[in-house]
């Protein structure tokens, strides 16, 4: 367990590190959090489209 997960009380499958070293939250974590932050997260389960500035219905 790394320092970030200890500090934030996260499960190992709530996030991963990108090749550049950034923390990327998974869809599981974002659903567990319970709301859309409207930052255009890579795994956004709410369908937010950062280019349009609104939540779009997800395809699939």
C-alpha positions as CSV (number, residue, x, y, z in Angstrom):
1,X,0.0,0.0,0.0
2,X,1.4,3.3,-1.0
3,X,1.3,6.6,0.9
4,X,-1.5,8.1,-1.2
5,X,-3.9,5.2,-0.4
6,X,-3.1,5.3,3.3
7,X,-3.8,9.0,3.5
8,X,-7.1,8.8,1.5
9,X,-8.4,5.4,2.8
10,X,-8.7,4.0,-0.7
11,X,-9.0,0.5,-1.9
12,X,-6.3,-0.7,-4.4
13,X,-8.8,-0.9,-7.2
14,X,-10.1,2.7,-6.7
15,X,-7.1,4.2,-8.6
16,X,-4.0,3.5,-10.6
17,X,-0.9,5.5,-11.7
18,X,-0.6,6.6,-15.3
19,X,2.7,6.1,-17.1
20,X,3.4,9.8,-16.4
21,X,2.9,9.2,-12.6
22,X,-0.5,10.8,-12.2
23,X,-3.2,9.2,-10.0
24,X,-6.2,8.1,-12.2
25,X,-9.5,7.2,-10.4
26,X,-11.4,4.2,-11.7
27,X,-15.1,4.1,-12.5
28,X,-15.6,2.1,-9.4
29,X,-14.2,4.8,-7.2
30,X,-16.1,7.6,-9.0
31,X,-19.4,5.8,-8.6
32,X,-18.5,5.2,-4.9
33,X,-17.9,8.9,-4.5
34,X,-21.4,9.5,-5.7
35,X,-21.3,12.7,-7.9
36,X,-19.7,14.1,-11.0
37,X,-17.0,16.6,-10.5
38,X,-17.2,17.8,-14.1
39,X,-13.5,17.7,-14.6
40,X,-13.7,15.3,-17.6
41,X,-12.3,12.3,-15.7
42,X,-11.0,9.5,-18.0
43,X,-13.3,6.9,-16.4
44,X,-16.3,9.2,-15.7
45,X,-19.4,6.9,-15.2
46,X,-21.7,9.9,-15.3
47,X,-21.1,10.7,-19.0
48,X,-19.7,14.2,-18.5
49,X,-18.4,15.7,-21.8
50,X,-15.8,18.3,-21.0
51,X,-15.9,19.8,-24.6
52,X,-19.7,20.3,-24.4
53,X,-19.7,21.2,-20.7
54,X,-22.6,18.9,-19.9
55,X,-23.5,15.3,-19.0
56,X,-24.3,13.3,-22.1
57,X,-26.0,10.0,-22.1
58,X,-23.4,7.2,-22.1
59,X,-23.3,5.0,-25.1
60,X,-23.3,1.2,-24.5
